[in-house]
Each structure stands twice: as C-alpha cells, then as structure tokens.
Amino acid sequence: MKKIHIFCALPYEAEAIKDSLGLAPVKNGHLRRFEDQEGQISLTVTGTGKTASACAVGYEMGANGSKGDVLINAGIAGGSFSVGEVFLINRITDNDTGRSFYPDDPGITGSCPGLKECGILCSSSVCFESDIPAMSAVDMESSSFFEAASSFTGPNNIHVIKVISDNGDHKKVTPDDVRYLTLKTVPVISAIIEKQRNISDEPLYDGILYEQLAEDLRCSEYMRNELKQLLIYAKCDGIDAGKIRSDLMTEGILPVTNKKDGTKALGEFKRRVAYI
C-alpha cells in the first residue's frame, strides 16, 4: 500500500483523527506528528495559513514520503452549507492568484454513500458571509496544500475533505466543536485508506499521448506539469483525452506554431477535460 500522509491545520482536528485511526505521537522536529505502528499512515499538524501548510507538506514528504504517496488535507471550513455537512473537494480556487486546481478520485464518493462534492475558495485572509460564493466552502490552506502536494504525486492521490463549521458569521467554534465536526471526516479518510490497499500500480496517465500533446502544444516545463495533471484527471474520471486531442486537431486548434497559441490551446483542452 502507498503511504498515506494526512495534514490538519489545527491540533483539535488532529486529535479527532489520530484517536479514530489509532495513531501515536512520534518525533518530527518542530511539527506535531502521529503515525500508525507500520509507518504507513501519518498525521501532521501544519498550523494555519498557506505558508504553514506548504512548508509542512514539504517537510513531511522530504523526511518521510516518496513519489506517488497519497496526501490528504482534512478539517473544518466555512461555507454556504449547513454546519456539519462533509464534502470531498473537487475544485480549489486560490482567491489571491485566481488559479484553480482539481483534486479528484471518483472512486471515493462511490465508497461513501451520501458523500457530496463541492468547490472551495482558499484565501489568505478571513472570509465573511458576503465573501463566500454560493455552493462553496472556504479555508486558508487548501490551495497551497495542493500545490505543494503536486510536487510529489498526481491529483488522483491528493484529497481535500472538509466539514462545514460556520457560514462566515464567525460564531465561536470551540475546540470541542472542532473535534466533534472533524470526526465526521474519518469515514471518508478510512475509505481512502481502504481503497489504497486494493489499488493497482498501473500508470497514472498515457505517456505516449502526453508526449504527443506536449509537442502539439509546444509546452514549456510549467505547461507540461499542468498537462500531466489534466491527463491524470481525465484517466481517473473516465474521460477520453485522446478523442479531445483528435477533436482539437480537426478544429484546427492543434498543433500550434507558437507558445502563445499553445497556452490558449492548453486552456481549451483543460476546459474540455474538466468541464469548466
């Protein structure tokens, strides 16, 4: 089984998860870290905010991780939903940069009857009720978590699970509230662990199609990384990326002759893969 690394911003979130999964404290420098007896499942308390989250992911993966491991961010979030609802995040939008990221694994929702999906807005500052988009969650770590995690694995191995704690009205949420709410994420985390026990080691994406598209798009290194994520996303979601390429070629969008057109064409490929 691939190693599973769980990350929580708050110690109260971590307490709920570590007790449910039977994780014990281990020494890990300045970060609070917990682990199972086999060393296959770990839990790290990152602290709040984008910088803390990204640093903790880099530290944990550098010290204890491997390429292709599974990374999970779990905990509370604000949102335009009822308090206590649990969501698997399928789109992360960074409020500061406008960039979006797409963690995805359709097998998880199938393993957790009633589990819903939604997008999340990640902001460096506190969001109030008027700042929260309709049908969305909000937090302060998810985008930097995803970006840091993407250095070590594909989007099909990056999961963000959030339970709604408030609606941006900032009513006091006590440590006991945080523990109680975070417990609701444990069945989803357990489903991911169980799924990983049975997963195959097949390639995450079609390498030949990747090279063809990279040439068609005149990809820079940054574009190659984004293209790879999109191909992994397409494979996980059962989307025929090869047909999308053929359609773009028929429409004269591919191949391109310069990088500027390549950037536009990659955006169109992304729109068709991710339905945005």
C-alpha positions, -999 to +999 in steps of 0.1 A: +000+000+000+012+035-007+020+056+023-008+080+033+000+114+048-028+133+065-025+170+072-046+191+095-042+228+103-054+227+139-044+203+168-081+198+177-087+185+142-057+161+145-069+148+179-102+136+164-084+118+135-055+103+154-077+087+181-100+072+154-072+058+134-051+047+163-021+069+156+006+075+182+029+106+185+063+105+170+092+130+170+093+152+139+113+183+146+091+213+152+059+197+138+034+176+158+032+143+140+015+109+146+019+076+129+005+040+129+026+010+140+035+001+105+046+036+095+021+036+066-003+063+078+009+096+093-008+127+105+009+161+107-004+193+123+006+221+099-007+253+116-030+277+098-024+295+066-010+289+032+027+292+041+024+269+071+006+243+051+030+243+022+060+241+045+046+212+065+039+192+033+074+198+020+090+189+054+069+157+058+074+145+023+111+153+023+116+134+055+091+105+053+075+105+018+080+090-016+068+099-051+033+087-057+022+087-020-013+097-010-018+131+007-050+142+025-059+176+039-088+172+064-106+196+088-131+223+092-141+251+067-165+279+064-191+276+037-226+283+023-239+249+035-253+235+067-229+232+096-218+196+099-220+187+062-189+169+049-176+174+014-149+160-009-134+190-026-133+187-064-121+222-073-098+246-053-096+282-063-069+304-048-085+338-040-052+356-042-039+343-076-071+332-093-056+298-101-077+267-098-067+231-090-086+198-094-081+170-069-102+141-080-109+105-074-144+093-083-140+061-065-142+078-031-177+091-035-188+056-046-173+042-013-190+067+009-228+068+002-242+103+006-208+120+003-211+152-016-186+172-036-181+209-038-155+236-047-135+256-021-122+291-021-088+294-004-080+329+010-051+344+029-075+365+049-106+356+070-137+354+048-171+368+060-205+356+049-206+381+020-173+367+007-184+331+004-195+321-032-228+302-035-224+264-031-188+267-020-166+262+011-138+285+022-105+278+040-069+292+043-048+262+034-062+241+005-045+258-025-010+258-010-015+222+002-025+211-033+004+229-049+030+215-025+015+180-027+016+182-065+054+182-063+052+146-050+022+130-066-007+133-091-041+149-084-057+115-081-036+110-050-044+144-035-076+146-014-092+175+004-120+167+029-138+195+046-166+196+072-186+229+075-181+246+108-197+281+101-213+302+074-189+331+076-208+346+105-178+337+128-199+325+157-175+310+182-163+275+173-149+258+204-122+231+205-148+206+213-168+217+183-138+212+161-131+177+174-168+167+170-170+181+135-137+167+123-148+132+134-173+134+105-144+133+081-130+100+094-153+077+074-140+094+042-104+091+053-110+054+061-125+048+026-094+063+010-071+041+031-091+010+022-091+020-015-053+023-014-050-012+000-065-025-032-052-002-058-031-014-087+002+001-099-009+009-134+004+041-150-014+073-139-016+086-175-009+077-211+027+086-217+025+084-255-005+108-255+013+131-231+043+134-254+021+139-284+001+167-268+033+183-253+046+185-289+013+197-303+011+225-276+048+235-277+047+230-239+070+248-215+080+229-184+052+246-165+027+236-192+040+201-192+032+198-154-003+211-159-009+188-189+002+158-169-022+167-141-050+170-167-043+136-182-043+120-148-076+137-140-090+125-173-080+089-167-095+089-132-127+104-145-130+081-175-126+110-200-112+101-234-083+126-236-072+111-269-106+120-285-103+155-272-069+158-289-084+145-321-113+170-320-089+199-314-068+188-344-100+185-366-110+220-355-075+234-364-067+243-328-038+217-327-010+217-334+001+252-327+030+271-341+040+292-311+038+292-273+012+319-271-012+298-291-001+268-271-012+285-239-046+292-254-049+257-267-040+241-234-067+263-218-092+249-243-080+213-236-084+219-199-119+233-204-130+201-222-113+178-197-126+195-166-159+208-179-151+244-169 
